[in-house]
């Protein structure tokens, strides 16, 4: 069993603790948080897991081989770097860190030390996203035509990041996970508004041009009175609709769409036909994604391999977020993403 410490007992930390304790390959030894009473309340009165307010104490324990970090994004670089320097494998909540340049340093440090650096891109481990990835890689939907995501709710306004950095990493990570290996975002535009004068954007719209010519779009919002988690992925043959809030019909594959004329001259005349086919609801297992994350983290350590959402995946997400922040600051200008973003 791999000795594990969880750093951070706030919003996400308790979920890490619960799933770590349910993962046979992991042995949770420490929970570290600046608020000791909060950490103890997460563990309960009968837990044998140690509690500390000092992460240096946790990293000094030779029984700890890995750490899972669930702290504010601004603390990620220092905590991840300290853990890697101490010879620990690291699972870190999204985003990897607050800047692409710092992310490169962390990825390179993990490479030099031969350690696993994994990003907790939780949605990539849901049965629905795993199925979507399989469908796209098998060519079941044909060529990708569009990606449209809505992630809105009446949510917690974060003190350190805007809504784009809080919610859009999920969608950027999902897109990175399901795209074919030879397709990547090459440019972005982003717009954001702050209608409540909070000092940070609470509503944002992100568009990403892919190397295949496809346009992907993401809408994120902290101010919606209703919660919506919907992704529509259109292909030349079929369209996938993922409604994460509908457990009965979480994933639907539509054999419906628009067929263009095969002849180029006819296409220029915009001659199209509508295809009305069946809708398929594939059966998906009900499993907690974070449990799969923990299993993957342990397997990557034990097998000496890169996890499915490794540090490079985190860098690709950071490249999109940094370009989006630059675009938003410039009033929505198109910003190119350099090729070969990961070291």
CORCORPE-V197222 format. One record per helix or strand. SS is the DSSP state (~ for helix, > for strand). FROM is the first residue (numbers start at 1). TO is the last residue. If there is no record, write none. Layout:
BEGIN
SS_FROM_TO, SS_FROM_TO
END
This chain:
BEGIN
>_2_7, ~_13_21, >_26_32, ~_36_43, >_50_52, ~_55_59, >_66_69, ~_73_85, >_89_93, ~_100_113, >_117_120, ~_122_125, ~_127_137, >_144_154, ~_163_178, >_185_193, >_203_210, >_215_221, >_223_235, >_239_243, >_251_260, ~_264_268, >_272_280, ~_289_303, >_310_310, ~_311_329, >_335_336
END
